[in-house]
Amino acid sequence: MNGEPPWQKSSYSTEQADNCLELRPLPRTVRVRDSKLGSPSPQLGFPIPTWGAFISSIPDA
């Protein structure tokens, strides 16, 4: 591990499901990657306020 927090998989995923997104929250950004690609996956980074606005816009299921 490189000192960064571990990647987090959705609570809706199962151990066998590898077709979801993983998140890595950092102090200023949230990184997102494709779980089925793992480490070599390209990552998107979102500023915390932008990520918060996105999450807040999702209706409760």
mmCIF file of the N, C-alpha and C atoms, coordinates in Angstrom:
data_MODEL
# 
_entry.id   MODEL 
# 
loop_
_atom_site.group_PDB 
_atom_site.id 
_atom_site.type_symbol 
_atom_site.label_atom_id 
_atom_site.label_alt_id 
_atom_site.label_comp_id 
_atom_site.label_asym_id 
_atom_site.label_entity_id 
_atom_site.label_seq_id 
_atom_site.pdbx_PDB_ins_code 
_atom_site.Cartn_x 
_atom_site.Cartn_y 
_atom_site.Cartn_z 
_atom_site.occupancy 
_atom_site.B_iso_or_equiv 
_atom_site.pdbx_formal_charge 
_atom_site.auth_seq_id 
_atom_site.auth_comp_id 
_atom_site.auth_asym_id 
_atom_site.auth_atom_id 
_atom_site.pdbx_PDB_model_num 
ATOM 1   N N  . MET A 1 1  ? 0.851   -1.182  0.000   1.00 0.00 ? 1  MET A N  1 
ATOM 2   C CA . MET A 1 1  ? 0.000   0.000   0.000   1.00 0.00 ? 1  MET A CA 1 
ATOM 3   C C  . MET A 1 1  ? 0.892   1.238   0.000   1.00 0.00 ? 1  MET A C  1 
ATOM 4   N N  . ASN A 1 2  ? 0.443   2.294   -0.620  1.00 0.00 ? 2  ASN A N  1 
ATOM 5   C CA . ASN A 1 2  ? 1.265   3.487   -0.799  1.00 0.00 ? 2  ASN A CA 1 
ATOM 6   C C  . ASN A 1 2  ? 0.910   4.614   0.160   1.00 0.00 ? 2  ASN A C  1 
ATOM 7   N N  . GLY A 1 3  ? 0.237   4.343   1.249   1.00 0.00 ? 3  GLY A N  1 
ATOM 8   C CA . GLY A 1 3  ? -0.142  5.371   2.192   1.00 0.00 ? 3  GLY A CA 1 
ATOM 9   C C  . GLY A 1 3  ? -1.489  6.001   1.915   1.00 0.00 ? 3  GLY A C  1 
ATOM 10  N N  . GLU A 1 4  ? -2.087  5.713   0.772   1.00 0.00 ? 4  GLU A N  1 
ATOM 11  C CA . GLU A 1 4  ? -3.422  6.223   0.477   1.00 0.00 ? 4  GLU A CA 1 
ATOM 12  C C  . GLU A 1 4  ? -4.464  5.259   1.021   1.00 0.00 ? 4  GLU A C  1 
ATOM 13  N N  . PRO A 1 5  ? -5.675  5.747   1.291   1.00 0.00 ? 5  PRO A N  1 
ATOM 14  C CA . PRO A 1 5  ? -6.723  4.846   1.774   1.00 0.00 ? 5  PRO A CA 1 
ATOM 15  C C  . PRO A 1 5  ? -7.068  3.786   0.724   1.00 0.00 ? 5  PRO A C  1 
ATOM 16  N N  . PRO A 1 6  ? -7.583  2.651   1.162   1.00 0.00 ? 6  PRO A N  1 
ATOM 17  C CA . PRO A 1 6  ? -7.941  1.592   0.206   1.00 0.00 ? 6  PRO A CA 1 
ATOM 18  C C  . PRO A 1 6  ? -9.136  2.009   -0.654  1.00 0.00 ? 6  PRO A C  1 
ATOM 19  N N  . TRP A 1 7  ? -9.253  1.350   -1.784  1.00 0.00 ? 7  TRP A N  1 
ATOM 20  C CA . TRP A 1 7  ? -10.414 1.553   -2.650  1.00 0.00 ? 7  TRP A CA 1 
ATOM 21  C C  . TRP A 1 7  ? -11.638 0.946   -1.972  1.00 0.00 ? 7  TRP A C  1 
ATOM 22  N N  . GLN A 1 8  ? -12.786 1.582   -2.135  1.00 0.00 ? 8  GLN A N  1 
ATOM 23  C CA . GLN A 1 8  ? -14.036 1.103   -1.540  1.00 0.00 ? 8  GLN A CA 1 
ATOM 24  C C  . GLN A 1 8  ? -14.994 0.705   -2.646  1.00 0.00 ? 8  GLN A C  1 
ATOM 25  N N  . LYS A 1 9  ? -15.550 -0.487  -2.519  1.00 0.00 ? 9  LYS A N  1 
ATOM 26  C CA . LYS A 1 9  ? -16.531 -0.982  -3.470  1.00 0.00 ? 9  LYS A CA 1 
ATOM 27  C C  . LYS A 1 9  ? -17.929 -0.688  -2.941  1.00 0.00 ? 9  LYS A C  1 
ATOM 28  N N  . SER A 1 10 ? -18.871 -0.514  -3.806  1.00 0.00 ? 10 SER A N  1 
ATOM 29  C CA . SER A 1 10 ? -20.249 -0.256  -3.425  1.00 0.00 ? 10 SER A CA 1 
ATOM 30  C C  . SER A 1 10 ? -20.782 -1.349  -2.508  1.00 0.00 ? 10 SER A C  1 
ATOM 31  N N  . SER A 1 11 ? -21.583 -0.961  -1.542  1.00 0.00 ? 11 SER A N  1 
ATOM 32  C CA . SER A 1 11 ? -22.210 -1.945  -0.647  1.00 0.00 ? 11 SER A CA 1 
ATOM 33  C C  . SER A 1 11 ? -23.229 -2.789  -1.406  1.00 0.00 ? 11 SER A C  1 
ATOM 34  N N  . TYR A 1 12 ? -23.599 -2.366  -2.608  1.00 0.00 ? 12 TYR A N  1 
ATOM 35  C CA . TYR A 1 12 ? -24.518 -3.150  -3.433  1.00 0.00 ? 12 TYR A CA 1 
ATOM 36  C C  . TYR A 1 12 ? -23.796 -4.246  -4.200  1.00 0.00 ? 12 TYR A C  1 
ATOM 37  N N  . SER A 1 13 ? -22.479 -4.250  -4.177  1.00 0.00 ? 13 SER A N  1 
ATOM 38  C CA . SER A 1 13 ? -21.692 -5.260  -4.877  1.00 0.00 ? 13 SER A CA 1 
ATOM 39  C C  . SER A 1 13 ? -21.533 -6.504  -4.011  1.00 0.00 ? 13 SER A C  1 
ATOM 40  N N  . THR A 1 14 ? -21.331 -7.612  -4.672  1.00 0.00 ? 14 THR A N  1 
ATOM 41  C CA . THR A 1 14 ? -21.004 -8.845  -3.972  1.00 0.00 ? 14 THR A CA 1 
ATOM 42  C C  . THR A 1 14 ? -19.544 -9.162  -4.249  1.00 0.00 ? 14 THR A C  1 
ATOM 43  N N  . GLU A 1 15 ? -18.993 -10.118 -3.550  1.00 0.00 ? 15 GLU A N  1 
ATOM 44  C CA . GLU A 1 15 ? -17.604 -10.503 -3.786  1.00 0.00 ? 15 GLU A CA 1 
ATOM 45  C C  . GLU A 1 15 ? -17.396 -11.000 -5.218  1.00 0.00 ? 15 GLU A C  1 
ATOM 46  N N  . GLN A 1 16 ? -18.411 -11.622 -5.811  1.00 0.00 ? 16 GLN A N  1 
ATOM 47  C CA . GLN A 1 16 ? -18.290 -12.147 -7.167  1.00 0.00 ? 16 GLN A CA 1 
ATOM 48  C C  . GLN A 1 16 ? -18.509 -11.064 -8.225  1.00 0.00 ? 16 GLN A C  1 
ATOM 49  N N  . ALA A 1 17 ? -19.142 -9.986  -7.858  1.00 0.00 ? 17 ALA A N  1 
ATOM 50  C CA . ALA A 1 17 ? -19.436 -8.923  -8.829  1.00 0.00 ? 17 ALA A CA 1 
ATOM 51  C C  . ALA A 1 17 ? -18.211 -8.039  -9.009  1.00 0.00 ? 17 ALA A C  1 
ATOM 52  N N  . ASP A 1 18 ? -17.738 -7.969  -10.231 1.00 0.00 ? 18 ASP A N  1 
ATOM 53  C CA . ASP A 1 18 ? -16.582 -7.116  -10.487 1.00 0.00 ? 18 ASP A CA 1 
ATOM 54  C C  . ASP A 1 18 ? -16.907 -6.043  -11.522 1.00 0.00 ? 18 ASP A C  1 
ATOM 55  N N  . ASN A 1 19 ? -18.179 -5.766  -11.666 1.00 0.00 ? 19 ASN A N  1 
ATOM 56  C CA . ASN A 1 19 ? -18.590 -4.792  -12.679 1.00 0.00 ? 19 ASN A CA 1 
ATOM 57  C C  . ASN A 1 19 ? -19.222 -3.570  -12.021 1.00 0.00 ? 19 ASN A C  1 
ATOM 58  N N  . CYS A 1 20 ? -18.457 -2.952  -11.161 1.00 0.00 ? 20 CYS A N  1 
ATOM 59  C CA . CYS A 1 20 ? -18.966 -1.743  -10.517 1.00 0.00 ? 20 CYS A CA 1 
ATOM 60  C C  . CYS A 1 20 ? -17.822 -0.736  -10.406 1.00 0.00 ? 20 CYS A C  1 
ATOM 61  N N  . LEU A 1 21 ? -18.114 0.369   -9.797  1.00 0.00 ? 21 LEU A N  1 
ATOM 62  C CA . LEU A 1 21 ? -17.098 1.390   -9.582  1.00 0.00 ? 21 LEU A CA 1 
ATOM 63  C C  . LEU A 1 21 ? -16.528 1.259   -8.181  1.00 0.00 ? 21 LEU A C  1 
ATOM 64  N N  . GLU A 1 22 ? -15.294 1.673   -8.044  1.00 0.00 ? 22 GLU A N  1 
ATOM 65  C CA . GLU A 1 22 ? -14.663 1.756   -6.736  1.00 0.00 ? 22 GLU A CA 1 
ATOM 66  C C  . GLU A 1 22 ? -14.311 3.210   -6.480  1.00 0.00 ? 22 GLU A C  1 
ATOM 67  N N  . LEU A 1 23 ? -14.362 3.590   -5.214  1.00 0.00 ? 23 LEU A N  1 
ATOM 68  C CA . LEU A 1 23 ? -14.061 4.957   -4.811  1.00 0.00 ? 23 LEU A CA 1 
ATOM 69  C C  . LEU A 1 23 ? -12.879 4.978   -3.868  1.00 0.00 ? 23 LEU A C  1 
ATOM 70  N N  . ARG A 1 24 ? -12.116 6.047   -3.960  1.00 0.00 ? 24 ARG A N  1 
ATOM 71  C CA . ARG A 1 24 ? -11.048 6.287   -2.992  1.00 0.00 ? 24 ARG A CA 1 
ATOM 72  C C  . ARG A 1 24 ? -11.166 7.750   -2.562  1.00 0.00 ? 24 ARG A C  1 
ATOM 73  N N  . PRO A 1 25 ? -11.750 7.985   -1.389  1.00 0.00 ? 25 PRO A N  1 
ATOM 74  C CA . PRO A 1 25 ? -11.844 9.365   -0.905  1.00 0.00 ? 25 PRO A CA 1 
ATOM 75  C C  . PRO A 1 25 ? -10.492 9.842   -0.379  1.00 0.00 ? 25 PRO A C  1 
ATOM 76  N N  . LEU A 1 26 ? -10.090 11.002  -0.818  1.00 0.00 ? 26 LEU A N  1 
ATOM 77  C CA . LEU A 1 26 ? -8.857  11.644  -0.382  1.00 0.00 ? 26 LEU A CA 1 
ATOM 78  C C  . LEU A 1 26 ? -9.214  12.995  0.237   1.00 0.00 ? 26 LEU A C  1 
ATOM 79  N N  . PRO A 1 27 ? -8.279  13.687  0.840   1.00 0.00 ? 27 PRO A N  1 
ATOM 80  C CA . PRO A 1 27 ? -8.625  14.945  1.509   1.00 0.00 ? 27 PRO A CA 1 
ATOM 81  C C  . PRO A 1 27 ? -9.290  15.996  0.615   1.00 0.00 ? 27 PRO A C  1 
ATOM 82  N N  . ARG A 1 28 ? -8.879  16.085  -0.645  1.00 0.00 ? 28 ARG A N  1 
ATOM 83  C CA . ARG A 1 28 ? -9.438  17.132  -1.520  1.00 0.00 ? 28 ARG A CA 1 
ATOM 84  C C  . ARG A 1 28 ? -10.234 16.605  -2.696  1.00 0.00 ? 28 ARG A C  1 
ATOM 85  N N  . THR A 1 29 ? -10.117 15.314  -2.965  1.00 0.00 ? 29 THR A N  1 
ATOM 86  C CA . THR A 1 29 ? -10.806 14.733  -4.117  1.00 0.00 ? 29 THR A CA 1 
ATOM 87  C C  . THR A 1 29 ? -11.352 13.347  -3.781  1.00 0.00 ? 29 THR A C  1 
ATOM 88  N N  . VAL A 1 30 ? -12.230 12.890  -4.643  1.00 0.00 ? 30 VAL A N  1 
ATOM 89  C CA . VAL A 1 30 ? -12.688 11.504  -4.623  1.00 0.00 ? 30 VAL A CA 1 
ATOM 90  C C  . VAL A 1 30 ? -12.274 10.914  -5.958  1.00 0.00 ? 30 VAL A C  1 
ATOM 91  N N  . ARG A 1 31 ? -11.533 9.826   -5.919  1.00 0.00 ? 31 ARG A N  1 
ATOM 92  C CA . ARG A 1 31 ? -11.124 9.148   -7.143  1.00 0.00 ? 31 ARG A CA 1 
ATOM 93  C C  . ARG A 1 31 ? -12.093 8.003   -7.411  1.00 0.00 ? 31 ARG A C  1 
ATOM 94  N N  . VAL A 1 32 ? -12.358 7.774   -8.687  1.00 0.00 ? 32 VAL A N  1 
ATOM 95  C CA . VAL A 1 32 ? -13.284 6.726   -9.121  1.00 0.00 ? 32 VAL A CA 1 
ATOM 96  C C  . VAL A 1 32 ? -12.578 5.895   -10.187 1.00 0.00 ? 32 VAL A C  1 
ATOM 97  N N  . ARG A 1 33 ? -12.755 4.562   -10.099 1.00 0.00 ? 33 ARG A N  1 
ATOM 98  C CA . ARG A 1 33 ? -12.181 3.684   -11.122 1.00 0.00 ? 33 ARG A CA 1 
ATOM 99  C C  . ARG A 1 33 ? -13.115 2.504   -11.367 1.00 0.00 ? 33 ARG A C  1 
ATOM 100 N N  . ASP A 1 34 ? -12.867 1.790   -12.444 1.00 0.00 ? 34 ASP A N  1 
ATOM 101 C CA . ASP A 1 34 ? -13.626 0.598   -12.824 1.00 0.00 ? 34 ASP A CA 1 
ATOM 102 C C  . ASP A 1 34 ? -13.063 -0.597  -12.058 1.00 0.00 ? 34 ASP A C  1 
ATOM 103 N N  . SER A 1 35 ? -13.904 -1.273  -11.287 1.00 0.00 ? 35 SER A N  1 
ATOM 104 C CA . SER A 1 35 ? -13.415 -2.359  -10.441 1.00 0.00 ? 35 SER A CA 1 
ATOM 105 C C  . SER A 1 35 ? -12.904 -3.552  -11.232 1.00 0.00 ? 35 SER A C  1 
ATOM 106 N N  . LYS A 1 36 ? -13.464 -3.804  -12.399 1.00 0.00 ? 36 LYS A N  1 
ATOM 107 C CA . LYS A 1 36 ? -13.027 -5.000  -13.125 1.00 0.00 ? 36 LYS A CA 1 
ATOM 108 C C  . LYS A 1 36 ? -11.631 -4.845  -13.721 1.00 0.00 ? 36 LYS A C  1 
ATOM 109 N N  . LEU A 1 37 ? -11.151 -3.609  -13.843 1.00 0.00 ? 37 LEU A N  1 
ATOM 110 C CA . LEU A 1 37 ? -9.804  -3.375  -14.351 1.00 0.00 ? 37 LEU A CA 1 
ATOM 111 C C  . LEU A 1 37 ? -8.777  -3.272  -13.228 1.00 0.00 ? 37 LEU A C  1 
ATOM 112 N N  . GLY A 1 38 ? -9.224  -2.989  -12.022 1.00 0.00 ? 38 GLY A N  1 
ATOM 113 C CA . GLY A 1 38 ? -8.319  -2.901  -10.881 1.00 0.00 ? 38 GLY A CA 1 
ATOM 114 C C  . GLY A 1 38 ? -7.272  -1.814  -11.024 1.00 0.00 ? 38 GLY A C  1 
ATOM 115 N N  . SER A 1 39 ? -6.070  -2.112  -10.584 1.00 0.00 ? 39 SER A N  1 
ATOM 116 C CA . SER A 1 39 ? -4.984  -1.116  -10.552 1.00 0.00 ? 39 SER A CA 1 
ATOM 117 C C  . SER A 1 39 ? -4.718  -0.413  -11.878 1.00 0.00 ? 39 SER A C  1 
ATOM 118 N N  . PRO A 1 40 ? -4.751  -1.130  -13.026 1.00 0.00 ? 40 PRO A N  1 
ATOM 119 C CA . PRO A 1 40 ? -4.461  -0.408  -14.274 1.00 0.00 ? 40 PRO A CA 1 
ATOM 120 C C  . PRO A 1 40 ? -5.612  0.468   -14.776 1.00 0.00 ? 40 PRO A C  1 
ATOM 121 N N  . SER A 1 41 ? -6.737  0.453   -14.093 1.00 0.00 ? 41 SER A N  1 
ATOM 122 C CA . SER A 1 41 ? -7.890  1.236   -14.545 1.00 0.00 ? 41 SER A CA 1 
ATOM 123 C C  . SER A 1 41 ? -7.579  2.729   -14.538 1.00 0.00 ? 41 SER A C  1 
ATOM 124 N N  . PRO A 1 42 ? -7.995  3.445   -15.572 1.00 0.00 ? 42 PRO A N  1 
ATOM 125 C CA . PRO A 1 42 ? -7.913  4.907   -15.508 1.00 0.00 ? 42 PRO A CA 1 
ATOM 126 C C  . PRO A 1 42 ? -8.762  5.403   -14.333 1.00 0.00 ? 42 PRO A C  1 
ATOM 127 N N  . GLN A 1 43 ? -8.362  6.522   -13.773 1.00 0.00 ? 43 GLN A N  1 
ATOM 128 C CA . GLN A 1 43 ? -9.071  7.090   -12.632 1.00 0.00 ? 43 GLN A CA 1 
ATOM 129 C C  . GLN A 1 43 ? -9.596  8.471   -12.981 1.00 0.00 ? 43 GLN A C  1 
ATOM 130 N N  . LEU A 1 44 ? -10.779 8.753   -12.477 1.00 0.00 ? 44 LEU A N  1 
ATOM 131 C CA . LEU A 1 44 ? -11.336 10.099  -12.556 1.00 0.00 ? 44 LEU A CA 1 
ATOM 132 C C  . LEU A 1 44 ? -11.255 10.701  -11.168 1.00 0.00 ? 44 LEU A C  1 
ATOM 133 N N  . GLY A 1 45 ? -10.924 11.960  -11.091 1.00 0.00 ? 45 GLY A N  1 
ATOM 134 C CA . GLY A 1 45 ? -10.875 12.647  -9.806  1.00 0.00 ? 45 GLY A CA 1 
ATOM 135 C C  . GLY A 1 45 ? -11.885 13.782  -9.773  1.00 0.00 ? 45 GLY A C  1 
ATOM 136 N N  . PHE A 1 46 ? -12.631 13.869  -8.685  1.00 0.00 ? 46 PHE A N  1 
ATOM 137 C CA . PHE A 1 46 ? -13.647 14.903  -8.523  1.00 0.00 ? 46 PHE A CA 1 
ATOM 138 C C  . PHE A 1 46 ? -13.372 15.673  -7.240  1.00 0.00 ? 46 PHE A C  1 
ATOM 139 N N  . PRO A 1 47 ? -13.409 17.006  -7.295  1.00 0.00 ? 47 PRO A N  1 
ATOM 140 C CA . PRO A 1 47 ? -13.284 17.780  -6.064  1.00 0.00 ? 47 PRO A CA 1 
ATOM 141 C C  . PRO A 1 47 ? -14.414 17.396  -5.089  1.00 0.00 ? 47 PRO A C  1 
ATOM 142 N N  . ILE A 1 48 ? -14.116 17.435  -3.807  1.00 0.00 ? 48 ILE A N  1 
ATOM 143 C CA . ILE A 1 48 ? -15.093 17.037  -2.789  1.00 0.00 ? 48 ILE A CA 1 
ATOM 144 C C  . ILE A 1 48 ? -16.447 17.754  -2.969  1.00 0.00 ? 48 ILE A C  1 
ATOM 145 N N  . PRO A 1 49 ? -16.480 19.083  -3.187  1.00 0.00 ? 49 PRO A N  1 
ATOM 146 C CA . PRO A 1 49 ? -17.796 19.732  -3.354  1.00 0.00 ? 49 PRO A CA 1 
ATOM 147 C C  . PRO A 1 49 ? -18.569 19.224  -4.574  1.00 0.00 ? 49 PRO A C  1 
ATOM 148 N N  . THR A 1 50 ? -17.868 18.937  -5.655  1.00 0.00 ? 50 THR A N  1 
ATOM 149 C CA . THR A 1 50 ? -18.518 18.422  -6.863  1.00 0.00 ? 50 THR A CA 1 
ATOM 150 C C  . THR A 1 50 ? -19.076 17.023  -6.611  1.00 0.00 ? 50 THR A C  1 
ATOM 151 N N  . TRP A 1 51 ? -18.297 16.175  -5.953  1.00 0.00 ? 51 TRP A N  1 
ATOM 152 C CA . TRP A 1 51 ? -18.758 14.819  -5.631  1.00 0.00 ? 51 TRP A CA 1 
ATOM 153 C C  . TRP A 1 51 ? -19.969 14.885  -4.695  1.00 0.00 ? 51 TRP A C  1 
ATOM 154 N N  . GLY A 1 52 ? -19.899 15.746  -3.697  1.00 0.00 ? 52 GLY A N  1 
ATOM 155 C CA . GLY A 1 52 ? -21.014 15.898  -2.762  1.00 0.00 ? 52 GLY A CA 1 
ATOM 156 C C  . GLY A 1 52 ? -22.290 16.348  -3.463  1.00 0.00 ? 52 GLY A C  1 
ATOM 157 N N  . ALA A 1 53 ? -22.164 17.278  -4.408  1.00 0.00 ? 53 ALA A N  1 
ATOM 158 C CA . ALA A 1 53 ? -23.338 17.742  -5.162  1.00 0.00 ? 53 ALA A CA 1 
ATOM 159 C C  . ALA A 1 53 ? -23.903 16.603  -6.006  1.00 0.00 ? 53 ALA A C  1 
ATOM 160 N N  . PHE A 1 54 ? -23.034 15.807  -6.606  1.00 0.00 ? 54 PHE A N  1 
ATOM 161 C CA . PHE A 1 54 ? -23.491 14.661  -7.399  1.00 0.00 ? 54 PHE A CA 1 
ATOM 162 C C  . PHE A 1 54 ? -24.251 13.662  -6.531  1.00 0.00 ? 54 PHE A C  1 
ATOM 163 N N  . ILE A 1 55 ? -23.660 13.285  -5.407  1.00 0.00 ? 55 ILE A N  1 
ATOM 164 C CA . ILE A 1 55 ? -24.307 12.312  -4.521  1.00 0.00 ? 55 ILE A CA 1 
ATOM 165 C C  . ILE A 1 55 ? -25.635 12.855  -3.995  1.00 0.00 ? 55 ILE A C  1 
ATOM 166 N N  . SER A 1 56 ? -25.671 14.132  -3.663  1.00 0.00 ? 56 SER A N  1 
ATOM 167 C CA . SER A 1 56 ? -26.904 14.732  -3.165  1.00 0.00 ? 56 SER A CA 1 
ATOM 168 C C  . SER A 1 56 ? -28.008 14.781  -4.205  1.00 0.00 ? 56 SER A C  1 
ATOM 169 N N  . SER A 1 57 ? -27.639 14.741  -5.469  1.00 0.00 ? 57 SER A N  1 
ATOM 170 C CA . SER A 1 57 ? -28.642 14.810  -6.535  1.00 0.00 ? 57 SER A CA 1 
ATOM 171 C C  . SER A 1 57 ? -29.287 13.453  -6.830  1.00 0.00 ? 57 SER A C  1 
ATOM 172 N N  . ILE A 1 58 ? -28.748 12.378  -6.266  1.00 0.00 ? 58 ILE A N  1 
ATOM 173 C CA . ILE A 1 58 ? -29.285 11.037  -6.513  1.00 0.00 ? 58 ILE A CA 1 
ATOM 174 C C  . ILE A 1 58 ? -30.450 10.771  -5.560  1.00 0.00 ? 58 ILE A C  1 
ATOM 175 N N  . PRO A 1 59 ? -31.627 10.459  -6.092  1.00 0.00 ? 59 PRO A N  1 
ATOM 176 C CA . PRO A 1 59 ? -32.758 10.193  -5.211  1.00 0.00 ? 59 PRO A CA 1 
ATOM 177 C C  . PRO A 1 59 ? -32.545 8.892   -4.424  1.00 0.00 ? 59 PRO A C  1 
ATOM 178 N N  . ASP A 1 60 ? -33.094 8.842   -3.225  1.00 0.00 ? 60 ASP A N  1 
ATOM 179 C CA . ASP A 1 60 ? -33.029 7.612   -2.421  1.00 0.00 ? 60 ASP A CA 1 
ATOM 180 C C  . ASP A 1 60 ? -33.797 6.508   -3.126  1.00 0.00 ? 60 ASP A C  1 
ATOM 181 N N  . ALA A 1 61 ? -33.229 5.322   -3.091  1.00 0.00 ? 61 ALA A N  1 
ATOM 182 C CA . ALA A 1 61 ? -33.894 4.183   -3.736  1.00 0.00 ? 61 ALA A CA 1 
ATOM 183 C C  . ALA A 1 61 ? -34.823 3.501   -2.775  1.00 0.00 ? 61 ALA A C  1 
# 
